[in-house]
Amino acid sequence: MGQAPTDPVVGKVLDDLDFEPTDQVLTDYYEGLGLARPTGATVPPMVAGEVDNDFHPQTAFHQDRGHLWMRQQWALRAPLQVGHRYIANGIIEDIYRRRDRTVVNTAMTLTDRDGQIMATPNHHQSFLLDEPIDQVAFREPTAKEGARRFTVPDGTPIEPYDTTVTLEMCGQFFHGSRNYHTDRAASEALGFAEVVVGGRMTMAYVGHVLENHFGEPWWTSGRLDLKFTNPVWPDDHLTVKGVEVGPSPDEPSSRRAFVWIEKDDGTIALVVDADCAKG
């Protein structure tokens, strides 16, 4: 008999994972997003989002259906380099309810081989556990409270970025693997009616805009708190918008921004509070 699956519990320490941003990883990242790859050896911080996927077998419930990213909280400390090897460790910090979902909050630390901390992400992954489902049901965006009707704060507009995410782009970004972010059958097996564009991809577009806006200080002091509000589907046209809103009241040397991704029909896919040190 096989070993029974072990569901996540608060305090569970995860097995360490190796992470290496190879040249191929970077190629898939930029080509999957439809972005031009810059020269140089510095790695976009959101590339490290791959670690979330690698930790999934250790943090998922055995009823692994309908799961979606709920929230990402990141603090950046040092830029990653192509071909360098890093160590990711993690611990399940909290498990909590959010409407009809159970959310696992995993705190992670990414270090280099000398122990220098590169980034400290917190990943909130949600699961549907209460009863078996044939298909995941989503509320209409217009029926949602909060983020769907947010007020854009006063500030200086950030240069927007827009793109249409295709299924082919999803396949490239996820290195040709077959999963619910790239394959219709795999998505249906988890209860979705369509391929779900990965949260890693939409988060990466936010990272791209913030990297361009804040410049070098973002790579060493950037922080973001990102909340996913609506799923993104293949062939959705997305626009990343934002405003810089001035320093934090308790950190006058900081720069802050509010960023969101909007579909053509006004649906908001995610909202982000971000800040970094002044250059």
N, C-alpha and C positions, 0 to 999 in steps of 0.2 A: 504494500500500500504506500502511496505517496504521502509526503509530509503535508499536513493541513496548512492552508495559507494563514499567515500571521497578519492580523489587522494592525494598523498603526495605533500607538498609544503615546500619550504625552511623556516626554523624557527619553524616548527611544533614541539611542545614539546610532547613527547610520555608519555603514562601512565607508571608509575613505575611498574616493575615486580619483584617478588620474585624469587630467585634462590637458590636451596639447592643441593649441590653435595652429594647425598645419597650414601650408599654402593652399591645399585643397579645401579645407574648411573655410578659408577666407574667400576663395573663388566661389564656392557655393553660396556663401553669405551674400556677397555683392551681386552676383548674377541672379540669385533667387529674388533679391529685392529690386532688381533692375537698376542698380546704382553703379556708377563708375568707380572702379577700385583705385584709390589713391596710391601713390608710390610711398615707400617707407615700410618699416617693420612694426609699427604700432598697430595694435588690434583694437577695433571698436569694442567697448566694454560689453555691449549686449551680446557679443559672440559667446560670452560665458554663460548665457542662458541655456546652452546645451546641457549643462550640468543638471538642470532641473529635470530634463527628460531621463537622464541616466540614473537619477535618484528615484524615479517613479516606482520601480518595482519594490523599493524598500518603504515607500510612504503611502502606497495605494491600498484601499480596501479591497477585499476579495470580490465584492460586488462592484466590479470596475466598469460601470456603465454610466454614460452621460456626464463624464467628468469634464470640467472646464476650469481654466485659470480664472481666479477671482481677483487677485491683487498681487502686485509686486512692489517690494520696498528695497531699494538699493542704496548703498553707500560705497563710493569709489575711492580708492586710496592710491593706486599706482597703475600705470598703463601696462597692459599685457604686451608680449612680444611674440612675433611669429616663430614657431619652432621651439619655444621654451615650454618646459613641462611644469605643470602646476598641480597642486593637491587640493581637492575639495572635500571638506568634511561638513557634517550636518547633524542636527538634532531636531526632533519634533517638539516644537516649543508650545504648541497649543492645538486643541481640536475644539471647534465651536460651531454653533448653528447660525446659518444665514438664510432666513426664510425656509424654503423646502430643501435646502442643501446642508450637508455636513462638510466643513472646511478644515483641512489640515494645513497648519502653518509650520513650515520647515525653515529653521534658521540655518544659514550656510555661511561658511568662511572659505574663501579661495586664497591660498598662499603660494608663494614660490618655494623652491626647494630649500631656501635658507630660512623659511618661516616668515618672510615679509608678507603682510596682509595686502592683497590686491583689491579685494572687494568683499563686502558682507551683504549678500542678498537675503531677503525673506520672501519665501514663495508660499502663497495661499492657494491651494488647489481644492476645488469643490467637487463633491460627489453626491449622487442621488442614491439614497440608501433605504428609504422607508418602505418601498414596495417595488416589485419588478415592473419594468417599463418596456413597452414595445417601441415607443418613440418619444424622444425628449420634446417637451412642449415649451415654447418660449412665449413670454408675455409680449403683447404689442408694445413697441417703444413708446407710443403716445400714452399708454396706460401707466407708465412707470413714473415714480416720484423722483425728486432729487436731480440726479445727473442729467436726465433728459431735458430738464428745463432750467439748467444752471444759467447764472448771469455771468457774462464775461467781465472779469474785473478790469478796472481802469489800468492802462499801462501802454507801453510802446509795442506795437505789433512786431511779431517775429516773422521772418520770411517764411511763407508757407511752402509745403511740398505736397504734390499730388501724384497719384499713381493708380493704376488699375491692377489688382492682384489676380493673376490667372492661375489655373490649376498647374500649368507647366512651371510657373515660378515657384509654387509650393513644392513641387517635386524636386526642383533644383536646391531649394533652401534646405530641405530635409534630406539631402544627400541621396535621393532616389529611393529612400526607404518606403515601404508600404505601411501606412498608418492612417488614422482618421483625418490627418491634415493633408493627405495626398491621394487617397483612394476611396472611391464611393462605397465599395463593398465593406471595407474596413470601418468606415464611418457608420454605415448602417448597422454593423454588428454591435456598435456601442450605443445604438439608439438614436442616431442622428439621421435626418432625412437627406442631408447633403454633406459634402466635405466641409469641415470647419477650418477656416484659415487659422493657422497657429498663432497663439498669443505671442510667441517668440517673434513672429514676423511683424505684427503690429507694434510691439514694443520696440523692435529694431528701428522702425521708421521714426518713432519718437526720439530714440537715441541719436539717429542721424541728424535730426533737426536741432537737438540740443548741442551736439558736438559742434555743428557749424555755427551756432549762435554764441555759445559761451567760449569756444576755443580751448586753448590748453588747460585752463583751470578746471574744466569739466572732468578731464581724465584723472585728476588727482584729488578732487574734493567734491565731485558731483554727488548729489543725492536726489532720488526720485521716489515718489509715492504714487503708484499707478493703479487705477481701479478700472477693471473691464466692465462695461455697462451693457453692451450688446454684441452678439457674435458677428463675425465678418465671413462672407461667403465668396467663393471664386467668382471673378468678374465684377465684384463690387469696386466702384471708383471711390477712392479715399482721399481726403485732404487733411493734412496735418496742419493745424493752426495753433497760434499761441500768442501770448503777450508777456513781456517782461514787466513785473509789477513792483520793482524796487527791493531794497534790502529787507531782511527780516527784522522786526522790532528789537529782538534780543541779539542780533548779529549784524550790526551796521556795516560790516565789511563784506557782506554777502550780496549775491545777486539772486533774485527769485524769478520764476516763470510759471505761468499756468498754460498748459498745452492740452489739446484734445484732438481726436480724430473724428471726422464727420463724413458721413456718406452723402451722396447727392440728394437724397430725400430728407436730409436733416437729421437722420438717426445718428446718435453719438455712440461710437464704438468703445471709447475709453476716455478717461480724464486723468490728468497728471499734475501734481505739484512737484516742482523741481527747484533746486538751488545749488549754488557752488560759491566758492570764494571769488572775490574780485581779483582780476589779473594784475 
